[in-house]
Amino acid sequence: MSRLDGDYELLRAWQAGDAQAGERLFRQHYRTILRFFHNKAGAHAHDLVQRTFLGCLEARERIRGDATFRAFLFGVARNVLFDYYRLARRDRDHIDFGTVSAEDLRPTPTSVLAHAREVELLLRALRQIPLEGQIILEMYYWEGMRAHEIGEALELPEPTVRTKIRRARLRLEQMIQASSAAPSLRQSTVEGLETWAQRIRDGIGG
C-alpha cells in the first residue's frame, strides 16, 4: 500500500470510528501542519493543528480523486488559519489575505527557533509579506511541495501558483533588504534562502 493510499484509508477508517487510525494519521502529519501554523499563530499553533485534523475528518467527502492527501490537508489548514484570524478581528468579513500579513493580524512575537541571525531575519520577513505569499513560500521551501500540489491545496491553477511563488519571493527579498540588519546579513540571508528555510524546517517539528 502506498503512502497516498494509506493516508486515505486511515482517514476513511477514522471516519468510520477507528480512533487508532485517526491517531496514526495525526502522528504522520502532525509536524508538517505544526510548521504551517508556527510562524503565524504562535502559542495557538497546537490548537489549530487539532482543529485542522477535525476539519479534515468532517470534510473528507470533498476530497477530489486526483488530489494528494497532503494538498487536501493544507487546504483545510489554510481555512482554519483564516477563520482564526477572522474571529480575532471585528472586521472579520473584510480581511484581504492577499495583502494583509501575519504581522498585521497578530503582531505579538512568536516563539520561533532562531539558531542563526539569518533564520531570525527570514522568519521576521516572512511575517511581513502578504499572508497568501507567506503560505505559498513556506509550502514550497519548507515542505518541498511542487507548484501543482500547492495549486491543489489552494485551489489555484499551476501557472498562477508559479507566478505567485516568484512574486512572493521577490517581496520577501525586498523585505529582507529593507530591514535594519547589516548589509552582509541581508545578503547572506537572501543568497542562502533555501538553506535557511531548511534550518527552519528542521527546527520546527522537523
N, C-alpha and C positions, 0 to 999 in steps of 0.2 A: 504494500500500500504506500503510495507517495505521500509526501508531507501535505500536499494540497488536499488530496482525498482524505487524509487523516484529519485535517482541520475541520472539514465539512462533516465528516462522520461524527467527530466529537461534538460538534455543535448540534447536530440532529439528536444525538443521544442525550445531550444535556437538556434540550427542549422536551424530550420525552420523559424526563425525570431522573436521569442518571447524574447524580451530583458529582461522582468521581470524574466523569467525562468533562464536566464543567471545570473542575479543579485542574485537570490536565491541560485543558485549553488555556486557562488562565495562566498557569505556570509557563507555558510555551511562549506566550506573547506579552507577559507582564512587563518585562524590562523595555521592550520596544515601545509600548504605549506610555510607560512612565517617562521615557525620554521625550516623547511628544509633548507632554504636559509640563515637564520640569522647568523650562525657561519661560513659561507662560503663566503658570498658576501657582508657583511656589509651594507653600505648605498645603495647598489644596490638591496637589497633583495626585496623591494616592486615592483620595476620594473620587476624583474624576476618572481614574482608571477603573474603579469599581463600577461607576455609572456607565462607562463605555461598554464593559462586558455585559451588563444587564441590558443595555440598549441593543447590543449585538444579538442577544438572545431574542428580544422582542421583535427585532427587525429581520430575523432570519429569512422569512418568506420573500423579502425584497432582494435577496442576493441574485445577481444575474449569473447565468450559467457560464459566461465567458470571463467573469471577473475573478481575480485571485482573492483568497480569504484575507490576505494582508491588506489589499486595497479596500475591501469592504470594511475591515476593522478601522482603518484610518479614516474612512468616510464617516463612520459613527463617532469616532473620537473628535473629529472636527466639529460635528454638530453639537456634541456635548460641550466642547470648549466655547462655542459661540453662545450657547444657552447660558453657560456660566457667566460670561461677560454681560449678556443682556440682563440677567437677573440682578447684577450688581450695579446697574445704572438706571436712572429714571427714564432716559430716552432710549429704552431697550429696543424699540422698534425702528430706530433711526441710526444704527451703527453701520458704517460702511467699512467692512473688514478688508476692502481693497485699498483703503487709505489710512485707516487708524492702526496704530502699533500697539504691541503688548505693553510698552512703557506708558502709552497714553491711557490704556484701560486699567492697568494695575501697576502704578509706579513704585509700589513697595518692593525693595530689592529681594531677589530670590536667593535661596541657599544653594547657589551653584558651586561646583568644584572648579577652582581655577589654579591649577598647578603651575601654570606659566602665564606671564603677562599677556602673551598673545591670545591665550584662551579667554582670559577675562575681557580683553578688548573685543574679541569676536562675539562673545555672549552679550555684551552690552550693545554692540552694534546691531545684532540680530533683533534685540528687543525694540530697537528704534525704527526699523523699517516696517512698512505695512504688514499687518498680521498675515495676510494671504501669502505674501512673499516669504515671510519667515517660515511658515508651514511648508511651503514648497521646497525651500532650500534645505531645511532640516530633513525632509523626506529623501531628498536627492543625495545630500552629503552624509548625513548620519546613518540613514537606513539603506543606502545604496539602491534605492528604487529607481527604475527606469521611467522615462517620460510617459510611456503608455500606461504603466501601473499607477503612477501619480494621477494620470487622467482618469483612470477607473475610480480611484478614491474620491476625487474632487468633481467628478462628472464633467470633465473638460476634454476637448479634442487634443490628441497628442501634439499637433503643431502649436496649439495655444499654450500648452504646458511648456514646450521648449522655449517659446518666446518669453513666458513668464519667468523661467529659470534664468535666462540671460538678463532680463531687466532687474530681477531681484538681486542677482549677484552684483550687477553694476551699482544698484542702490546701496547694497551692503558695503562695497568697496568705498563708495562716496562717504558713507557714514564713518567708516574707519579713518579715512584720510582727513575728515573734518573734526576728528576728536582732538583733545588736547594732549594726546600721547606724543612721545618723542617721534620725530620723523623716522628714525631707524626702526622703532617698534611698529609703527603703522605699516612700513614697507614689509617687514618680516611677516606680519600678520596677513597681509594681502597675498604675498608671494607663496606663503605656506598654508593657504586656506584649507586644502584637503587634509594636510597633516594635523592642523589644529582641530578640524572637525572630527577627525578620528580620535583625537585625545579626549574631546568632549564625550563622544560616544562611549569610549572605554570608561570614563569617569562617572557617567550617569547610568547606573544599572547595567554597565557593559558586561 
